[in-house]
Amino acid sequence: MAPWLRVALGMFAVSFGANLFAPLLPVMREVHDLSQAQVNFLLAIYIVGLVPALLIGGPASDRRGRRAVVRPALLFSSVGTLTTLVAHFFAEPVSPVILVVGRMLTGVAVGLVLAAGASWLKEITPAGADGAGPGTAAKRATIATSAGFGVGPLVTGPVAEWLPGPDTSGLVLHLVMILALTPLVWTTPSAEDTAAHRPPTTSTRTHRVPLIPPSARSRHFLFAVASWAPWAFGCATTSFAALAPVAAEHVGPAVAYTGLIAGITMLTGAFIQPRIGRHADLGARPHPAVLGLGTATVGMLLAVAVCTLDQAAAWLMVPTAMVLGTAYGIMMVSGLREVQRIAPPHELGALTGVFYTLTYIGFFAPFVISLIAPHTGHASVFLFGAVVTVASVPLVLSVTRRG
């Protein structure tokens, strides 16, 4: 099996474990007697573990190598899922606390694998090999993670809806998966192994890079990436954590429906990414970031329609999820490509960590929506979102037109 595929499978497995929680939100409300805001908080709290892991894991992988960071990510993923599983055997008020710990450990796993995985794929995907182009590694990384984020809820939704143990079966499934794949990824050659055991160079291993590298303060990064990065996961999580519960009010199997919407969202993102990569490789216009923001605007307007309909909302939610997933996929590829263009080699891991950190801020979007929408209405929230996405386009154009 090709080394890049083994790394991609590891990224898939960790991502699967991160997002299998999405269709369990209705189960959490029922089993643990939590509100919608509380379960959305549980969905998002894992970024408290993810962000430090991203910011530390990126520079660490620049100094110590990508494999040295991905290996513990696999272990954290196993422990995080096991901890979340254990939480279901405790009564209130202990169980929510253990759920938070499990989600944070899962966040650490995702942060480490994202910070180092994309960079590892770039190092072991030489241009020209097997048809690999300059953006191939970025596409492989985002497809692997997006597929994991999508297949996770798509599988665990029906499992939780119709099989025994709705709050535990999906977790057991992931635990088996990650334990089976860990040895495969663990023994994957690193970049140094595949380059005739070249010794580490000063620029890539011993040079100390700050958690926020200088390239993160460049005008190009701030306007062409940072200005819109939270919208990537903001669009995705809005689809399955903020909109799906509204549409699911008119659906019988709400858990399976939520898993379906989450799966459609993330898998659409995975499907669109290689196509957007080719669009960018050809230098076509508009710039992928502008295209992503335009798609997000359409998704926000469709979200307004979902919130104002009754029975038809469940059907309209499907194309809405596809549009929001498309926006997510375009933004992830665009952001990673820009990062790999901007960052010098010894800052690549660090800047990748900064980019992913900014995208994951969007995981708090459903939590914020659940706090604001009861006072303003969901439609007003999404109309405001459409205004913000449109207003972000000039910032991107101000730097990409020169590039």
Buried (B, 14 or more C-beta within 10 A) or exposed (E): EEBBBBBBBBBBBBBBBBBBBBBBBBBBBEBBEBEBBBBBBBBBBBBEBBBBBBBBBBBBBBBBBBBBBBBBBBBBBBBBBBBBBBBBEEEEEEBBEBBBBBBBBBBBBBBBBBBBBBBBBBBBBEEEEEEBEBBBBBBBBBBBBBBBBBBBBBBBBBBBBEEEEBBBBBBBBBBEBBBEBBEBBBEBEBBBBBEEEEEEEEEBBEBEBEBBBBBBEBEBBEBBBBBBBBBBBBBBBBBBBBBBBBBBEBBEBBBBBBBBBBBBBBBBBBBBBBBBBEBBBEEEEBBBBBBBBBBBBBBBBBBBBBBEBEEEBBBBBEBBBBBBBBBBBBBBBBBBBBBBBBBBBBBBBBBBBBBBBBBBBBBBBBBBBBEBBEEEBBBBBBBEBBEBBBEBBEBBBEBBEEE
